[in-house]
Amino acid sequence: MPYYVFAWIATSANALGGVIGKLSTKHQISNPWLFNFVWSLLITVFTLPFALAAHPSWPTHWGPLWLMGFFSMAAGLLFVFMLYAIDVSIIGPMFSLRTAVSVILGVLLFHERLFGSQLVLILLILVGGVVITVDERFSVKSFFNRSIALALITITCSSIYGATVKYAMQFESYWSVTMWGNILAQVLLLPTIWFFRMDIRKIKWHQWSGVVGHSIFSTIGSAAQNAAYAVNIGISTAIMAVPLSMIFAIVFSVFAPKLLEKHTPKVYAIRLAGAIVMILAAIRLSL
């Protein structure tokens, strides 16, 4: 399949997974360290059968895989803390910033040229990023807080992770990169058991449903995302920034406001307008 089809699959799966994950963090598992470890572990378990069925060869270049594993671990952990801290209607559109971050990283690390038109598009994405964070107070101060700072760090780390996937796939096969990237990320997460060792016994069986659902969709999204990144990072990133999670959140706010989040129609209209600006600018920046 073309890489953009994989990108759309990743977008849909990640949006559904994000909504399920947000529901789990609000109503089932209060410890983000526990949620993250189980989420990552389940993704690894769900991925293994498909990877092994493809008979991946033993890696010959461990350096790129460890690098990818580290940024996979870091990006995943930061995303979970972001999931606990921010409305799900903001999370999806915020990832449009990855396109701008990727361009900026290209300038800083690889001395790529930054044209005036690209700078305008980056500024539009940043303005859209401010707009989507508005709440009922309608103040730009809603953007300047620790939660949004966490989101910006997460997005930067996610952008670097995308680059490490493409780098690793220059040396190893798709399934080898996918399988070992997950395994190595899980190994790096082992020390975090200390932060939830007492809480895991308190979770009842029904409380695991959300993180399991989140893991299933994340597995699909991660596999599709890696397949898209292996061919094209820029356009794939732009497609994966489509705010499906925001649309789901708006639907929930109408029919089940107590489950996910609740804001006024005016707030959602402004957030959606900001998201559209970010996406259009991100797509243009990727071309």
Secondary structure, 3 states (H helix, E strand, C coil): CCHHHHHHHHHHHHHHHHHHHHHHHHHCCCCHHHHHHHHHHHHHHHHHHHHHHCCCCCCCCHHHHHHHHHHHHHHHHHHHHHHHHCCHHHHHHHCCHHHHHHHHHHHHHHCCCCCHHHHHHHHHHHHHHHHCCCCCCCCHHHCCCHHHHHHHHHHHHHHHHHHHHHHHCCCCCHHHHHHHHHHHHHHHHHHHHHHCCCCHHHCCHHHHHHHHHHHHHHHHHHHHHHHHHCCCCHHHHHHCCCCHHHHHHHHHHHHCCCCCCCCCHHHHHHHHHHHHHHHHHHHHHHC
